Amino acid sequence: MPSQTFFNLNQAKKERIMEAAIDEMSMHSYEYINLANIIRNAHIPRGSFYQYFEDKDDLCNYFYRYIGEKKMAFFGDLFLPSHDIPLLERFKLIYLKGFEFAKAYPKLMKAGQKMIGSEYYQKNAFVKDAMKQAILLYQNYIEIDQKKGRIRKDVDSHILASFLLEFMNKVTLDAFLKDDIDYKEIEKAVNGLLDILKKGIDVHV
């Protein structure tokens, strides 16, 4: 995590450093991120960088927190369990809001895509913990709906939560980054998935 010295910087300077980092991350996977490029483009001395971050790992870990904070601000109360929305409707709203987020922050999404594809991402303890927390959040949504009779009680909340997040995090990321994708196509895709989840794949006689 960054030092207090970093957090004490004015907002404009913090954003300039993160913009330089995101530019580099959007072009290179973790293994090829060059701190010298980030330092140069952020217009800070090399020594200052190491006053803010311990190393590249520290910066990348903060990147996940940074993108999470951006999403929380952008998505508003959609993630709050107290905001009473049925799971599948909530998933659709989050999914479509994710499309808007991708269009608003294309470099941030590109950087996220590069990081997800790296070996660092697969092994990183910070990332694993964040994913665990996300699964628990979705499990909570599911279990609330089970108590309200919206979802069958025999549905495994962990399996369903993991599936939805896997779809959200990986299957849709490439689609969100296409230049020619439109909102109607995204909505059609999520409606198709939700229809399968609601009706299942068995033939009902």
C-alpha positions as CSV (number, residue, x, y, z in Angstrom):
1,M,0.0,0.0,0.0
2,P,1.3,3.5,-0.7
3,S,2.9,5.5,2.0
4,Q,1.2,8.3,3.9
5,T,3.5,10.6,1.9
6,F,1.6,9.6,-1.2
7,F,-1.8,10.2,0.3
8,N,-0.7,13.6,1.6
9,L,0.0,14.8,-2.0
10,N,-2.6,17.1,-3.6
11,Q,-5.2,15.3,-5.6
12,A,-3.9,16.6,-9.0
13,K,-0.4,15.2,-8.4
14,K,-1.8,11.8,-7.2
15,E,-4.0,11.6,-10.3
16,R,-1.0,12.5,-12.5
17,I,1.0,9.7,-11.0
18,M,-1.8,7.2,-11.5
19,E,-2.5,8.4,-15.0
20,A,1.1,7.7,-15.9
21,A,0.9,4.3,-14.3
22,I,-2.4,3.4,-16.1
23,D,-0.9,4.5,-19.4
24,E,2.0,2.1,-18.9
25,M,-0.2,-0.7,-17.6
26,S,-2.6,-0.3,-20.6
27,M,0.3,-1.1,-23.0
28,H,2.2,-3.8,-21.1
29,S,1.5,-6.8,-19.0
30,Y,2.8,-6.8,-15.4
31,E,6.1,-8.5,-16.4
32,Y,7.0,-5.7,-18.9
33,I,5.8,-2.6,-16.9
34,N,8.7,-0.1,-16.8
35,L,8.8,2.1,-13.8
36,A,11.2,4.5,-15.5
37,N,8.4,5.3,-18.0
38,I,5.9,5.9,-15.3
39,I,8.3,8.1,-13.4
40,R,9.2,10.1,-16.5
41,N,5.6,10.6,-17.6
42,A,4.4,11.5,-14.1
43,H,7.2,14.2,-14.0
44,I,8.5,13.1,-10.6
45,P,12.0,12.3,-9.4
46,R,12.9,8.6,-9.1
47,G,13.5,9.1,-5.4
48,S,10.1,10.5,-4.9
49,F,8.5,7.4,-6.5
50,Y,10.1,5.2,-3.8
51,Q,8.9,7.6,-1.1
52,Y,5.4,6.8,-2.4
53,F,5.6,3.1,-3.3
54,E,7.9,0.3,-2.1
55,D,8.2,-1.2,-5.6
56,K,6.2,-2.3,-8.7
57,D,4.1,-4.7,-6.7
58,D,3.1,-2.0,-4.3
59,L,2.0,0.2,-7.2
60,C,0.1,-2.6,-8.8
61,N,-1.7,-3.5,-5.6
62,Y,-2.7,0.1,-5.2
63,F,-4.0,0.0,-8.8
64,Y,-6.6,-2.6,-7.8
65,R,-7.7,-0.4,-4.9
66,Y,-7.8,2.6,-7.2
67,I,-10.0,1.0,-9.8
68,G,-12.2,-0.4,-7.1
69,E,-12.7,3.1,-5.7
70,K,-13.5,4.5,-9.1
71,K,-16.1,1.7,-9.7
72,M,-17.7,2.3,-6.3
73,A,-18.1,6.0,-7.0
74,F,-19.4,5.3,-10.5
75,F,-21.8,2.5,-9.6
76,G,-23.4,4.4,-6.7
77,D,-25.6,2.2,-4.5
78,L,-25.9,-0.8,-6.8
79,F,-23.5,-2.8,-4.7
80,L,-25.2,-2.1,-1.4
81,P,-27.1,-5.1,-0.1
82,S,-29.5,-2.7,1.7
83,H,-30.5,-1.5,-1.8
84,D,-33.3,-4.1,-2.2
85,I,-33.0,-5.4,-5.8
86,P,-33.6,-9.0,-6.9
87,L,-30.2,-10.7,-7.8
88,L,-30.7,-11.0,-11.5
89,E,-32.0,-7.5,-11.9
90,R,-29.0,-6.2,-9.8
91,F,-26.6,-8.3,-12.0
92,K,-28.1,-6.8,-15.2
93,L,-27.8,-3.2,-13.8
94,I,-24.2,-3.8,-12.7
95,Y,-23.4,-5.4,-16.0
96,L,-24.8,-2.5,-18.1
97,K,-23.2,0.0,-15.7
98,G,-19.9,-1.8,-16.3
99,F,-20.3,-1.0,-20.0
100,E,-20.8,2.7,-19.2
101,F,-17.7,2.5,-17.0
102,A,-15.6,0.9,-19.7
103,K,-16.6,3.7,-22.1
104,A,-15.9,6.4,-19.5
105,Y,-12.5,4.9,-18.5
106,P,-11.1,3.0,-21.5
107,K,-7.5,3.1,-20.5
108,L,-8.4,1.9,-17.0
109,M,-10.2,-1.1,-18.5
110,K,-7.4,-1.8,-20.9
111,A,-4.9,-1.8,-18.0
112,G,-7.2,-4.1,-16.1
113,Q,-7.3,-6.5,-19.0
114,K,-3.5,-6.6,-19.2
115,M,-3.2,-7.3,-15.5
116,I,-5.8,-10.1,-15.6
117,G,-3.8,-11.8,-18.3
118,S,-0.6,-11.8,-16.3
119,E,0.9,-14.5,-14.1
120,Y,1.2,-11.9,-11.4
121,Y,-2.6,-11.5,-11.2
122,Q,-3.1,-15.2,-10.9
123,K,-0.8,-15.5,-7.9
124,N,-1.3,-12.1,-6.2
125,A,-2.6,-12.4,-2.6
126,F,-4.3,-9.0,-2.7
127,V,-6.2,-9.9,-5.8
128,K,-7.2,-13.3,-4.4
129,D,-8.5,-11.6,-1.2
130,A,-10.4,-9.0,-3.3
131,M,-12.0,-11.8,-5.4
132,K,-12.9,-13.6,-2.2
133,Q,-14.7,-10.5,-0.8
134,A,-16.5,-10.1,-4.1
135,I,-17.8,-13.7,-4.0
136,L,-19.0,-13.1,-0.4
137,L,-20.8,-10.0,-1.5
138,Y,-22.6,-11.8,-4.3
139,Q,-23.3,-14.8,-2.0
140,N,-25.0,-12.3,0.4
141,Y,-27.2,-11.0,-2.5
142,I,-28.1,-14.6,-3.3
143,E,-28.9,-15.6,0.2
144,I,-31.1,-12.5,0.7
145,D,-33.1,-13.5,-2.3
146,Q,-33.3,-17.1,-1.1
147,K,-34.8,-15.9,2.2
148,K,-37.3,-13.8,0.2
149,G,-38.3,-16.7,-2.0
150,R,-36.8,-15.2,-5.2
151,I,-34.2,-18.0,-5.6
152,R,-34.5,-21.7,-4.8
153,K,-33.0,-22.6,-1.4
154,D,-31.1,-25.5,-2.8
155,V,-29.0,-23.3,-5.1
156,D,-25.4,-23.3,-4.0
157,S,-24.7,-19.6,-3.4
158,H,-21.0,-19.9,-3.7
159,I,-21.1,-21.7,-7.1
160,L,-23.6,-19.1,-8.5
161,A,-21.7,-16.2,-7.1
162,S,-18.4,-17.5,-8.6
163,F,-20.1,-18.1,-12.0
164,L,-21.6,-14.6,-12.2
165,L,-18.3,-12.9,-11.2
166,E,-16.3,-15.0,-13.7
167,F,-18.7,-14.0,-16.4
168,M,-18.5,-10.4,-15.3
169,N,-14.8,-10.2,-14.9
170,K,-13.5,-12.2,-17.9
171,V,-16.1,-13.1,-20.5
172,T,-17.4,-9.5,-20.8
173,L,-14.1,-7.6,-20.6
174,D,-13.1,-8.2,-24.2
175,A,-16.5,-7.2,-25.4
176,F,-16.4,-3.9,-23.4
177,L,-13.1,-3.0,-25.0
178,K,-14.3,-3.3,-28.6
179,D,-14.6,0.0,-30.4
180,D,-17.7,-1.0,-32.3
181,I,-19.7,-2.6,-29.5
182,D,-23.0,-0.9,-28.8
183,Y,-25.3,-0.8,-25.8
184,K,-28.0,-2.9,-27.5
185,E,-25.6,-5.8,-28.1
186,I,-24.5,-5.7,-24.5
187,E,-28.1,-5.7,-23.2
188,K,-29.0,-8.6,-25.6
189,A,-26.0,-10.6,-24.2
190,V,-26.9,-10.1,-20.6
191,N,-30.6,-10.7,-21.2
192,G,-29.7,-14.0,-22.9
193,L,-27.6,-15.1,-19.9
194,L,-30.4,-14.1,-17.5
195,D,-33.0,-16.0,-19.5
196,I,-30.8,-19.2,-19.2
197,L,-30.4,-18.7,-15.5
198,K,-34.1,-18.2,-15.0
199,K,-35.4,-21.0,-17.1
200,G,-32.5,-23.5,-17.0
201,I,-31.4,-25.7,-20.0
202,D,-33.7,-28.7,-19.4
203,V,-36.5,-29.2,-21.8
204,H,-39.7,-28.7,-19.9
205,V,-42.6,-30.9,-21.1
